[in-house]
Amino acid sequence: MAPTRPTHSFKTPCERCPLRPLPHFREFTGEEIEFVSKFKRGELAADAGTTILVEGAHSAHLYTVLSGWGFRYKTLEDGRRQILNYVMPGDLIGLQGSIMGEMQHSVEALSPVSLCVFERDKLMGLYNKHPSLAFDITWMAAQEERMLDEHLLSIGRRTALERAAYLIAFLYQRGMQLRLFNGHKAIPITQQHIADTLGLSIVHTNKTLKKLAARGLIRWQERTCEVLDGDQLAEIASWDGLGERLRPFI
């Protein structure tokens, strides 16, 4: 699909950002908020299924996810897809294009997504004038690496049942931290997304997920996975969870 286009013109003031009150994020100083307000150029909205960033493209912008779910992925020439990780509110996307000149992966919206837009050319001003924000970006890059380490461990050493349990528990815990669930705790993914994340066939994925459903841990609905027991999923995967450390965002 084509890259996202703006569908609204409003701009959420950084001092009234809906992410700031969440206890999951660290507090900003007034000076930091003022800089980020000037760094921000506007907002974009993307429908579910929209490609936000394209592998190989040169993007003039960085984006912070303001609301919604998405995923990062790479594809082979024959169309086979590997989902690398998932993006949620507070995540910074497009940084790789800023450092390496072009994107090495694509990003697609899983649900309707809104994004804060920043000019890539002004990134050095952040490093020059606000070392605390520069550290935040370094922290986010390191956190992404830590999550990818866990994903690689899952694909390489966990059984199919443990892989599926880990992935759903991981997405569930992130969604809980960010208060993304209204009423029932439904993650907007299909079985194909899970198969493309875990490196399993869709048939093997379906059989594996049926085992988790039979234990009363998940329930599949139309294009969503409702989590019924996130703690038991994490226990099956022998995963300690995300932890409670405060995290930054831009």
C-alpha positions in Angstrom: 0.0 0.0 0.0 1.0 3.6 -0.4 2.6 5.5 2.4 0.3 7.2 4.9 -1.2 10.6 4.2 -2.5 13.1 6.7 -6.2 12.7 7.3 -6.6 15.5 9.9 -4.9 18.9 10.5 -5.1 19.2 14.3 -1.9 19.2 16.4 -1.9 17.8 19.9 0.1 20.2 22.1 3.1 18.4 23.5 2.3 19.7 27.0 -1.1 18.0 26.8 0.1 14.8 25.1 -2.2 11.9 26.2 0.9 9.8 26.8 2.4 12.0 29.5 0.0 11.1 32.3 0.6 7.4 31.9 2.8 6.1 34.8 4.8 4.0 32.3 6.6 7.1 31.0 9.1 9.3 32.7 8.3 13.0 33.3 9.8 15.7 31.1 11.2 19.0 32.2 9.6 22.2 30.9 12.7 22.9 28.8 12.5 19.4 27.2 8.8 19.8 26.4 9.5 23.2 24.8 12.2 21.7 22.6 10.0 18.7 21.5 7.2 21.1 20.7 9.5 22.9 18.2 10.9 19.7 16.9 7.4 18.4 16.1 6.1 19.3 12.6 2.6 17.9 12.8 0.6 14.7 13.0 -0.4 12.0 10.5 -3.2 9.4 10.7 -3.1 5.9 9.1 -5.8 3.4 8.6 -5.3 -0.3 9.5 -3.2 -2.0 6.8 -1.5 1.2 5.7 2.3 1.1 5.0 3.8 3.9 7.1 7.4 3.4 6.1 8.8 1.4 3.2 12.0 -0.7 3.2 14.6 1.0 1.0 13.0 4.4 1.2 14.6 7.7 2.3 12.3 9.3 4.8 12.6 13.0 5.7 10.8 12.3 8.9 10.8 10.4 12.2 7.6 9.4 13.9 6.4 8.8 17.4 3.3 6.6 17.7 0.7 8.6 19.5 -2.1 5.9 19.4 -2.7 2.5 17.8 -0.8 -0.7 17.0 1.6 -1.5 14.1 4.5 -3.8 13.2 7.9 -3.7 11.6 8.8 -6.3 9.0 11.0 -7.4 6.2 10.1 -9.3 3.0 11.9 -11.7 0.7 11.7 -11.4 -3.1 9.1 -14.1 -3.3 6.8 -12.2 -0.8 7.5 -14.2 2.3 7.4 -11.9 5.3 9.1 -11.8 8.7 7.6 -9.6 11.4 10.4 -8.3 13.5 8.6 -6.4 16.3 5.5 -4.5 17.1 5.1 -0.7 17.6 2.8 0.9 20.1 2.3 4.4 21.6 5.5 6.0 22.6 7.7 4.1 20.2 9.9 6.0 17.8 10.0 4.8 14.2 12.2 5.9 11.3 15.4 6.3 13.3 17.1 3.7 11.3 16.6 5.8 8.1 18.1 8.8 9.9 21.3 6.9 10.8 21.7 4.6 7.8 20.3 6.8 5.1 17.4 4.4 4.1 15.0 2.2 5.9 16.0 -1.4 6.3 12.5 -2.6 7.1 8.9 -1.5 6.6 6.3 -0.5 9.1 2.5 -1.2 8.7 -0.5 -0.2 10.8 -2.3 -3.0 12.6 -5.1 -0.7 13.7 -5.9 3.0 13.0 -2.7 4.8 14.0 -1.9 8.4 14.8 1.7 9.6 14.7 3.6 12.7 15.7 5.9 13.8 12.9 9.5 15.2 13.4 12.0 16.5 10.9 14.9 14.2 10.6 17.3 17.1 9.7 16.7 18.6 13.2 17.8 15.5 15.0 21.3 16.7 15.6 19.9 19.7 17.4 18.5 17.3 20.0 22.0 15.7 20.5 23.7 19.1 20.7 21.3 20.9 23.0 19.5 18.3 25.1 21.7 15.4 26.2 18.9 14.0 28.3 16.7 13.6 25.2 19.7 12.1 23.3 20.1 9.6 26.0 16.4 8.8 25.7 16.8 7.9 22.0 19.8 5.7 22.9 17.8 4.0 25.6 14.9 3.4 23.2 17.4 1.9 20.7 18.9 -0.4 23.4 15.4 -1.4 24.5 14.5 -2.4 21.0 17.7 -4.5 20.8 16.7 -6.2 24.1 13.3 -7.0 22.8 14.7 -8.4 19.6 17.1 -10.6 21.7 14.1 -12.1 23.4 12.3 -12.6 20.1 15.3 -14.3 18.6 15.6 -16.6 21.7 11.9 -17.5 21.2 12.3 -18.3 17.6 15.5 -20.2 18.1 14.9 -22.2 21.3 11.3 -22.1 22.4 8.8 -24.8 21.3 5.9 -23.7 19.1 3.6 -23.5 22.1 6.1 -21.5 24.1 6.7 -19.2 21.2 3.0 -18.4 20.8 2.5 -18.0 24.5 5.5 -15.6 24.7 4.4 -13.5 21.8 0.8 -13.0 23.1 2.0 -12.4 26.7 4.5 -9.8 25.4 1.9 -7.9 23.4 -0.6 -8.2 26.2 1.8 -6.8 28.8 2.8 -3.9 26.5 -0.9 -3.2 25.9 -1.7 -3.2 29.6 1.2 -0.8 30.4 -0.1 1.6 27.7 -3.8 1.2 28.6 -4.7 0.1 25.1 -7.5 -2.2 26.1 -11.1 -1.1 26.5 -13.1 -3.7 28.3 -12.0 -7.0 26.8 -8.3 -7.4 26.3 -8.1 -7.9 22.5 -4.9 -7.6 20.5 -5.6 -6.6 16.9 -3.6 -9.4 15.2 -4.5 -12.3 13.0 -3.1 -15.8 13.0 -1.1 -14.9 9.9 0.6 -12.1 11.8 1.6 -14.6 14.5 2.8 -17.1 11.9 4.9 -14.4 10.2 6.4 -13.4 13.6 7.2 -16.9 14.9 8.4 -18.4 11.6 5.8 -21.1 11.5 3.4 -22.2 8.8 -0.2 -21.0 9.2 -1.3 -24.6 9.7 1.1 -25.2 12.5 0.3 -21.8 14.0 -3.5 -22.6 14.0 -2.9 -25.9 15.7 -0.7 -24.3 18.4 -3.2 -21.5 19.1 -6.0 -24.0 19.4 -4.0 -25.6 22.3 -3.8 -22.2 24.1 -7.5 -21.6 23.5 -8.4 -25.1 24.8 -6.6 -24.2 28.1 -8.8 -21.1 28.4 -5.9 -18.7 27.9 -7.0 -16.9 24.7 -10.1 -16.5 22.6 -10.0 -15.8 18.9 -12.5 -13.3 17.4 -12.6 -11.6 14.1 -9.0 -10.3 13.4 -8.3 -10.1 17.2 -6.9 -12.3 19.9 -8.5 -11.8 23.3 -6.2 -12.6 26.2 -7.9 -14.4 29.1 -4.9 -15.3 31.3 -1.7 -13.3 30.5 0.1 -14.6 33.6 -0.3 -18.2 32.6 0.9 -17.4 29.0 4.1 -15.9 30.5 4.5 -18.9 32.7 4.2 -21.3 29.8 6.9 -19.3 27.9 9.2 -19.2 31.0 9.2 -15.4 30.5 9.7 -13.0 33.4 7.8 -10.2 31.8 8.6 -6.6 30.8 9.3 -5.2 34.3 8.2 -1.9 35.7 11.0 0.5 34.8 10.0 3.9 33.6 10.7 4.5 29.9 11.1 7.7 27.8 9.6 8.8 24.6 10.0 11.8 22.3 
